[in-house]
Amino acid sequence: MADDRPNILLLLTDQQRFDTIRALGNPVIRTPVLDDLVARGTAFTRAYTPSPVCVSARGAMLTGLEPQTTGCTDNAPMDFSRQSLMQRLP
């Protein structure tokens, strides 16, 4: 029996603006692999972050909670006592 659930690839890069990808409008930088992913998938070009710091922003995204709620407001390690998206996936 085939699995009908979609394959999801969540790609996170540090300090990369969306306009540094050729498929999203940059005429100078060559990004063939990312361009292929954009062509075959979904690119979120109007995404916003709850925090300018990468660890707290990722913690918020993966727990669904604000950085102040998770206690992770800087680049310190996350509190793993809170359930994250990865723990909820089957």
PETAUR-V272399 format. One record per pair of residues at least 4 apart in sequence whose ideal C-beta (glycine too) atoms are under 6 Angstrom apart, sorted by the first residue. I is the first residue (numbers start at 1). J is the second residue. D is the distance in whole Angstrom. If there is no record, write none. Layout:
BEGIN
i: <I,I>
j: <J,J>
d: <D,D>
END
This chain:
BEGIN
i: <14,16,18,18,19,19,20,20,21,21,22,22,22,23,23,31,37,38,49,50,50,50,51,51,51,53,53,55,56,56,56,58,59,59,59,59,60,62,62,63,63,63,65,65,67,67,71,72,83>
j: <54,20,24,45,25,26,26,29,31,34,26,31,35,35,38,35,41,43,57,60,66,67,56,57,67,74,75,75,67,72,73,62,63,70,72,78,67,84,85,70,82,84,69,70,72,73,79,78,87>
d: <6,6,5,5,6,5,6,6,5,5,5,5,5,4,4,6,5,5,5,5,6,6,4,4,5,6,6,5,4,5,5,6,6,5,4,5,5,4,5,6,5,5,4,5,6,5,5,5,5>
END
